[in-house]
Amino acid sequence: MLLISQGIGLVGMLCVAQVLGGNPSGADLGYGAIAGLAGAAGVAMLYRGLASGAMSLVAPITGVVAVVVPIAVGVGTGERPAALQYAGIVAAVLAVALLSGGGSRGARLGRGTLLLALGAGIGFGLFYVAIARTSMGANLWPLVAARGASVAVLLGASGITRTAPSFGAAHPLVILGAGALDVTANALYLLAVHGGLLSIVAVLVSLYPVSTVLCSMAVLGERLRTPQFVGVGAAMVAVALITAG
């Protein structure tokens, strides 16, 4: 399932990159490949964790871990957000932490699932950092390298395990849509991080657990505890502070 969605994304990204052009260096493609490997590992662990049924816990924990990595790298390499933006960063981390606190009624988080969530967060964090290291002149080619690396690894894993790619229990249109949306999200992040600070852009991107938690309520019928509702409000405050700064 993951191999199919990643393959669809590779074809789509390659077509768009050809149209837009660009002049990527070896370093751009190298950082792209690193991002692809980290991102593929993150996605695989996230999907596995979400499949455990604790969606409202796995996604926020992944998000809060993913946001710490680029903040540390960005500030450590000299980025200096405005005072309001620092407040927004704190509010964002607090928001994701609150979203993971307590979980929905009926949700359970075992040790294995927790490790998957933590690993996924580290993978996404490294993806954010590696893509931010690419040059603007490369356009979307680093993402082509990223997707090419992830597809190659997934193909190798499929060959080793002798597992043929399949849609599994998911509807084919869902997998196709996931691949298309994933590529779109990556392209938008690349454009955003080239126009802003890594420590800010990655924070905003990492607030995605808000939508995941809300979807778990609407689609799966999960009921959230008070801390998680507070977390949604904190996320809105974080966006406002970062934007104002």
C-alpha positions in Angstrom: 0.0 0.0 0.0 2.7 2.5 1.0 4.8 1.5 -2.1 1.9 2.2 -4.4 1.2 5.6 -2.9 4.9 6.6 -2.9 5.2 5.4 -6.5 2.2 7.5 -7.6 3.8 10.5 -5.9 7.1 9.9 -7.7 5.5 9.9 -11.1 3.5 13.1 -10.3 6.4 14.9 -8.8 8.7 14.0 -11.8 6.1 15.4 -14.2 5.8 18.7 -12.4 9.5 19.0 -11.9 10.1 18.6 -15.6 7.6 21.4 -16.4 9.1 23.8 -13.8 12.7 23.1 -14.6 15.5 23.9 -12.1 19.2 23.5 -11.6 19.8 21.1 -8.7 23.3 20.5 -7.4 24.6 17.2 -6.2 24.1 18.4 -2.6 20.5 19.3 -3.4 19.8 15.8 -4.7 21.8 14.3 -1.8 19.7 16.1 0.8 16.6 15.1 -1.1 17.6 11.5 -0.9 18.2 11.7 2.8 14.9 13.4 3.3 13.2 10.6 1.3 14.7 7.8 3.4 13.8 9.6 6.7 10.3 10.5 5.5 9.6 7.0 4.2 10.6 5.5 7.5 8.4 8.1 9.3 5.4 7.4 7.1 5.8 3.6 7.5 5.9 3.9 11.3 3.1 6.4 11.4 0.8 4.2 9.3 1.6 1.2 11.5 0.9 3.2 14.6 -2.3 4.6 13.3 -3.4 1.1 12.4 -3.3 0.2 16.1 -6.5 2.1 16.6 -5.1 4.8 18.8 -5.1 7.5 16.1 -5.8 10.3 18.5 -2.7 9.4 20.5 -0.2 8.3 17.8 -0.6 11.4 15.5 -0.1 14.0 18.2 2.9 12.2 19.8 4.5 12.0 16.3 3.9 15.7 15.8 5.4 16.9 19.0 8.6 14.8 18.4 8.8 16.0 14.8 8.6 19.7 15.8 11.5 19.5 18.3 14.1 18.3 15.8 13.8 21.3 13.3 13.4 23.8 16.1 16.7 22.6 17.7 18.5 22.6 14.3 17.1 26.0 13.3 17.8 27.9 16.5 21.2 26.0 16.8 22.3 27.2 13.4 21.5 30.8 14.1 17.8 31.4 13.4 16.3 34.0 15.7 12.5 34.2 15.5 10.7 37.2 16.9 9.5 37.3 20.5 5.9 36.6 19.5 7.0 33.7 17.3 8.9 32.2 20.2 5.7 32.4 22.2 3.9 30.8 19.3 6.4 27.9 19.1 5.9 27.3 22.8 2.1 27.3 22.3 2.4 24.9 19.4 4.5 22.4 21.3 2.1 22.7 24.2 -0.8 22.2 21.8 0.5 19.0 20.4 1.4 17.7 23.9 -2.1 18.5 25.2 -3.6 16.7 22.2 -1.7 13.6 23.1 -2.5 13.9 26.8 -5.0 11.3 28.0 -6.2 10.3 24.6 -9.7 9.6 23.6 -11.9 7.3 25.7 -11.3 3.8 24.6 -7.9 4.5 23.0 -4.9 2.6 24.4 -1.2 3.1 23.7 1.1 0.2 24.1 4.9 0.3 24.3 5.3 -0.9 20.7 2.9 1.7 19.4 4.6 4.4 21.4 8.0 3.5 19.9 6.4 3.7 16.4 5.0 7.2 17.2 8.4 8.4 18.5 10.3 6.9 15.5 7.8 8.5 13.1 8.4 11.9 14.7 12.1 11.6 14.4 11.8 10.6 10.7 9.6 13.5 9.9 11.8 15.9 11.8 14.8 14.8 9.8 12.8 15.2 6.6 12.0 18.8 7.5 15.7 19.6 8.1 17.1 17.9 5.0 14.6 19.6 2.6 15.4 23.0 4.2 19.1 22.5 3.3 18.3 22.4 -0.4 18.7 25.5 -2.6 15.8 27.5 -4.1 17.2 27.1 -7.6 16.7 23.4 -7.5 12.9 23.8 -7.5 11.2 20.5 -7.0 14.1 18.2 -8.0 15.1 17.5 -4.4 11.6 16.1 -3.8 12.0 13.9 -6.9 15.2 12.6 -5.3 13.5 12.1 -2.0 10.6 10.2 -3.5 13.0 8.2 -5.7 15.0 7.1 -2.7 11.9 6.1 -0.7 10.5 4.1 -3.6 13.8 2.3 -4.1 14.0 1.3 -0.5 10.4 0.1 -0.5 11.0 -1.9 -3.6 14.0 -3.5 -2.0 12.0 -4.3 1.1 9.2 -5.8 -1.0 11.7 -7.9 -2.9 13.4 -9.2 0.3 10.1 -10.1 2.0 8.6 -11.3 -1.3 5.5 -9.2 -0.8 3.8 -8.0 -3.9 2.5 -4.4 -3.7 -1.3 -4.3 -3.1 -4.0 -1.9 -1.9 -4.7 -4.2 1.0 -8.1 -3.5 2.7 -8.1 0.2 1.5 -10.0 1.4 -1.5 -7.7 2.1 -4.5 -9.0 5.7 -4.7 -8.0 6.3 -1.1 -4.4 5.2 -1.8 -4.3 7.2 -5.0 -5.6 10.3 -3.1 -3.1 9.8 -0.3 -0.2 9.7 -2.8 -1.4 12.9 -4.6 -2.0 14.8 -1.3 1.4 13.7 0.1 3.2 15.1 -3.0 1.2 18.3 -2.8 2.0 18.7 0.9 5.7 18.1 0.3 5.9 20.7 -2.5 4.1 23.3 -0.4 6.5 22.7 2.5 9.5 23.1 0.2 8.2 26.4 -1.1 7.4 27.6 2.5 10.7 26.7 4.1 12.6 28.4 1.3 10.7 31.6 2.1 10.8 31.4 5.9 12.6 30.1 8.9 12.9 26.4 9.4 12.0 26.7 13.1 8.8 28.5 12.2 7.6 26.7 9.1 8.2 23.3 10.6 6.2 24.3 13.7 3.2 25.2 11.6 3.5 22.0 9.6 3.7 19.9 12.7 0.3 21.2 13.9 -1.3 18.7 11.5 -2.4 16.5 14.5 -5.3 19.0 15.0 -6.9 17.9 11.7 -6.1 14.2 12.4 -7.7 14.4 15.9 -10.8 16.1 14.5 -11.1 13.5 11.8 -10.8 10.7 14.4 -13.9 12.3 16.1 -15.9 12.7 12.9 -15.0 9.4 11.2 -14.1 7.0 13.9 -16.4 8.4 16.6 -13.5 8.8 19.1 -14.4 11.1 22.0 -11.7 13.5 23.2 -10.8 14.4 26.7 -10.7 18.0 28.0 -6.9 18.4 27.5 -7.2 17.6 23.9 -9.9 20.2 23.3 -7.6 22.7 25.1 -4.9 21.6 22.7 -7.0 22.6 19.7 -7.4 26.0 21.1 -3.7 26.3 21.9 -2.9 25.4 18.3 -5.1 28.3 17.1 -3.3 30.6 19.5 0.1 29.4 18.2 -0.8 30.1 14.6 -2.0 33.6 15.5 1.2 34.4 17.5 3.5 33.1 14.8 1.7 35.0 12.1 1.7 38.2 14.1 5.4 37.9 14.8 
